[in-house]
């Protein structure tokens, strides 16, 4: 009965907004579609992967999307980055390489749940400062799953399991704001400021705000998870089923491919000028996946990966990410985002502290449904122009906005790391909304303090 009521409410909201202007207003048509998708995502009225197909079903008939818009969204480069990363994860899982790495991490940080959680948060966050947050999440997820698989059966659905998975997603995003190269929105903001405002933001200028924020946010996330674990935080020694085993030749081959991909991700800015051609994260991820299909294994006439293995690949997440990008395009093209600009014009003369807080709130919560890259592309020119007219430094609003765009923790479509972790099927949207909302608020507070006192 409850599910039918939620379905009825969602469809009613959609129809009321859609029919309020006879279905002829692109603005209200877009708003109706956005309301429908967000409602269905939050309440999981149907599987969220099916909700992600709504732009394909309704976008062109409602007039809010063109065919090319759909191609760009569902064929986005990040979709292929996910695909390649998932192939690598399949290889690690198939040959139990993630189990071997998990053993090493536990032997270093210890066997208590809080120490493992802290170790994962810190390791993931520090790695994400130097390679993309998406690549980091793809790299760390199989290792987290290795630890979860080593737990006793009765503990595999514990809060520790939930928080370990969330730590991979959240720390990937948190670490990404620590340096200029940690997340694509950071460099996108720099290019916008240079091209439109002739302002140069160098590596150190970013780090003096981003790095302290990243470290404080990682610690804050651990403290929150520590207390949210309840009685589990007092478990000093967990009985992991981790027996030391010698690495097999196949495991070493898979690990070699994995390390090759990671090194290319890290060194791409150094290698590109030498090679004379540009390659991107998705190119490297796909290359790694292809290598696994090419390299022979110890099993007769079989490569390290065969096509049958892809039955385990979370295809739905590729649709989910495409649907999120399509929704972002709907909101950008048809005036929903630009209508928010009217609010800024009414804020002239408002104290900087209040402006900063408003920018952070908008950035964090709008990024739950907008891609963080789209968020920066749309709003940085807006807040930059407003800052100039208000006598403020452009960086004083543009940098906080960009930081906030990467720290959205509530929905799978909020950031690529969120989507990757959700693909495990071990996390429900309600969990992400519940704990992500608290971390959104913690993030806004910490970003406010860092931006106010360090910019």
N, C-alpha and C positions, 0 to 999 in steps of 0.2 A: 504493500500500500504506500509506504514511504517513497519507494523508488518511482512509483507512478505519479505521485504528487510532485516530486522534484522534476520529472520529465515534463509534466503539464506546466509547471511554473516556468521552466526554461523556454518552452515553445511559445508560451503566452507572451513572455517578455520580448521574444524575437518578433512575433507577429505585431505586437502593439507598436514597437519602434518602426518596423518595416512599413506598416500600413498607415502610420501617422502622416505620411506625405504621399500616400497612394502608390508607394513603390517606385516613385519617379525621381527621388532625390538620392544622388550618389552618396552624399554625406550620411543620410539616415540609413540607407541600405548598408553602408559600410559599418555604421555603428551597430545595426541589428546583427550583422554577421559576427562582429567582434564580441558582442554580448553573448550570442549563442555559443560560440566556441569557448570562451572563457568559462561560462557557466557549466558547460558539459565537461570541460577539463577539470575544473575544481571539484565537481561533485561526481565525476566518473559515471555519468549517466549511461554511457556506452564506453567500450574500450577507447582510451584516449588516442590510440593510433587511428581509429575510424573517424573520430572527431577531426583529426588532422586532414582528412580528405574533404571536409566541407568546402574549402575554397575551390577544389576541383569540381564539386557538384554545383555550387551556387555562385561562384565568382563571376563567370561569364554571363549566365542568365540574369543575374542581378545588375550586371553592367559595371561591377567594381574592379574587375580584373580583365586584362587582355591575355590572349594565348601566350604571348612572349613572357608576360609576368609569371605565369604558371611554370613555364619552362625554366626561367631563371631561379624560381624558388625551389622547385622539387629537383632541379639539376644543379643546385648550388655546389660549389667546390667543397664545402664542409660535409656535404652528404657523402662524397667520395672519400674524404678524410676519415669519416666514421667507418665506411665500408672497409677501407684498407686496415684501419686500426682493429676492427673486429676480426678480420682474418688473422692478424698477428696474435690477437688474444686467443683465437681458436687453436692456433698452433701451440701456444704456451700451455693451454689447458689440456690439449690432447696428449702432449708428451710430458705433462706434469712438471713443467719447468717452473711454474708459479709456486708449486709446493716447495721446490728446492730453495727458491729465493725467500719464501716466507719463513722457512726454517732459519735462514741466515739472519733475517731481521729480528726474529724472536730471540735468538741466541744473543744478539747484541743488546736489545732494549730490556729483556727480561720477560717473565711469564705472567705478570699481573695485567689485567685488562686496562687500567688507566695508563700504564707505561707503554703498552702496545699502541693505544689510541694516540697518546702524545707523540710517540715515535713516528707514527704514520702521518699525523698532521704536519709535523715539522719537516719530515723528509719530502712529502708531497709539495708543501709550500715552497721550500727552498729550490726544488727542481723546477717548479713552475715559474720561478723568477727568470729562468734562462731559456726555457723552451715554451712553446705555446701551451696555454692551459688545457686545450683539447688533447694535445699530444701527451701531456702529463697524465691526464685522467685515463687515457687509453693504456698508458704504460703501467700505472699503479693498480688499476682495477683487478687484473688477474692475480696480482700478488695479494691483495686484500681477500680475494676469493680463496686463495690457497690457505690463508689463516682460518677463514670461516670453515672450510672443508675439514680442517684439522681439529675443529671443536667437537666435543662429545655431542651426540645427536640431539639431546634434550636442550642444548644451548645454542643451536644453530639459528633459532628464531628469537634470540634474546635482544635486549636493548643494545648490548655491546655490538652485535652483528649489524644492527641498524646504523649505529653511530660510526662504525668502522667504514661502512660503505659511504655514508654521508661525508665522512672526513675526507675521502678521496675527492668527491665532487667539490666540496666547499673549499678545501685547502688548495685545490688546483686553481680556483678562481681568486682566492685570497693572495696566493703567491704571485699570480699574474699581474697584480697591481703594484708589486714591489719594485719592478724595474720597467724601463721604457719598452723593452722588447718582450716583456712577459705576456702581453695580451694584444691582439690586433687593434682594439679601440684606442690603446695608448698611442701607437704610431699614427693612427688615423687622425687623432686630435692634433698631433704635432704638425702633420701635413696641412690640416685645415688652417691652423693658426699662422703657418708660414705663408700659405698661398693667399689667404683672405685678409689677414691682419698684419702681415710682415713681422711676426713675433716668433723668435726662435726659442724653443724649449729644449735644453740639452739633457744629456743622460743624468747628470748630477742634480739639476734643478728638479727633475721628476723624482729621483730617489730620495731627496731630502724630505719629501712628503710621503711618497709611496712606500718606501722601505719601513719607516717606523709604523705606519698604518698596518702594513702587512704583518709585521711581527706582533703588534698589539692585538690584531684581529685573530691571529692563530692562537695566541694565549687565551684570548677571550672565548674563542670557540671551544677550546679544551676545557676551560673552567665550566662553561655551560653544559657541555656533554658530561663532564665529571659528575656534576650534581644531578643531572637528568638521568644518569644510569641507576640511581637509587641504590639498592643494596648491592648491586653488582660491583660497584666501585670499591667495595671492601674485600673483594676476592683477591688475595695476594698471590695466589698461584693457580693458574688454570691448567687443567689436565689436557694439554694438546696432544693429539696423536701424531707426533712428529718424530719419526725414526730416521736417523741419519742413513743416507744411501749414497752410493757412488753415482756420479753423473754418467749417464749413458751417452753413447756417441750421438744418438738422435737428439737428446736434450741439448747437447753442446752445439749441434747444428742450428737448432731453433733459437737458442740463446744468442748464437753468433749473428743470425739474421736480425734479431731483436736489437742487439747492441749496434749493429750497422745502421739500422733505421734511426735509433736514438742519436747516434753520432752525426748523421746527416741532418737531423732536425736541429741539433745544437750548432753545427758548424756551417749552416747553409749560407750565412752572410759572408763567411770567409771564403767558401769554396766557389760561390757564384762568379765573382770577378775572375777567378783563375780559369774556370771552365769556359767562361764566355757565354753562358746561357743561364737563364733564370729557372729555378725549380722551386716548388712550393711544398708545404707540408703534405698536402694530399698526394702529390706525385711520389713522394718518398714512401708514404704509407702503402699506396697501391703497389709500388715496386717491391716492398717487403712481402706483401701478400703473394705476389706472383712468384717470387723466389721460393716460397714455401711449397708452391705447386710444382716447381721445377726440380728441387733438390731431392734426390732419392733417400729413402729411409731404409732401415734394416729389414722392414717387411717386404716380402718378395714382390717385385714389380709394382711397388707403390711409392709415391712421393710423400713428403712430410705432411702435406694436406691433399685430400682428394675431394671432389665436388660433393660427395655425400656428407662430408663434415659440415658443409654450409647449412645443413638442415637446422643446426643449432644456432645459426647466426640470427641476431635479433633484428629481422628485417623491418619490423614495425617502427623502430626508432628512426630509421631513415625517412619514413613517411612523416613521423612526428616533427622532425626538424624541418622538413620541407613545408609542412603545414604552418609551422610557426613563422617561417620567413614569408609565406604567402599572406598571412594575416598582417604582418608588419607592413608589407607592400600595400595592402588594402587601406590601412590606417594612414599611411604616408601620402598615397596618391590622391586620396579623396577628402582631405582636409581635416581629419580628426586631429592629427598632430599639430597642424598649423593653427587650429582653433585655440590650442593652448597658448599660443603666442600672445593672444589678446590679454591673457592674465598678466604676462610680464609687463606690458605697456602700462598697466594699472599699478605697478609696484614701484614706479620711480619715486625716489625720496625715502624708500623703506630702508631702515638700518641694515648694514651689511650682514650682521649675524642672522637676522630673520630671512634675508634673501638666500644666504648660504644654506640655511636649514630647508627652505622650500625647494631649492635646486636639488639637494640631496634626496629629499623625500620623493620628488618627481622622478629623478634618475633611477633610484632603486626600484620603486614599485612599477614604473612604466616599463622597465627592462624585464619584468616578469613575463610580458607578452610581446615586447619588441626585442629583436635581436640587439645585443649590446653594440654591435657595429653600426646598425641602423640608427640606434639611439644617439650615438655620438655624431654621426653624419648629419642628423636632422637638427639636434639641439645645440651643438657647439657654435655654429654660426649665429644662432638665435641669441644665446646668452652672451656671446662675444660682443655682438652689436649692442645689446642692452647695457653691458658693462661700460662700453665706451661712452654711451649717451649719459650714463649715470656717474661718470667720473671715477670708475673703478678700473683696476687692472684686469685685462681680459683673462689672464691666467687664474685670477682669484675665484672665478666662477667656472671657467672651462675645465680646469684640472679636477675640482671636486665632482663636477658632472660626469667626467670620464671615469673617475674612481667608482662612483656610485653605479654606473652602467654595468660594471663587471661584478658587482656584489649583490646579485639577486639570487635568493636561495629558496624561494617558495614553490616554484613550478618547474616541471621537467623541461619546459621550453624556455625557461629564463636564461640559461647559459648552456653551451655545449656540454660541459662537465656534468651538469644536472641530468641532461638527457642520457648521457652515457651510463651513469650509475642507475638510472631508472630502467635501463634496458635489461638489467639482471632479473627483473621480475620479483625482486626481493623487497622492494620498497613501494608503499602505496602513496598516492598523491596526498592523502590526508596527513601522512607522516611528514612529508616534505613541507606542506603548508604550515603545519603546527610548529615544527622546530625552525623552519626557514623564516617564519615571521619574527620569531624572537631574535634570530641572528641578523635579520634585516635591521631591526631596531638597534641592536648592539653596533652594527656596522655604521648606521647613520650617526650615532653618538660619537664613535671613534673618529669617523671621517670629519665630523664637524670640529672636533678638538684639534686634529692634525692640521686641517686646512686653515682654521682660524688663527692658530698660533705659529704655524710654520710657513704659510704663504705670505 
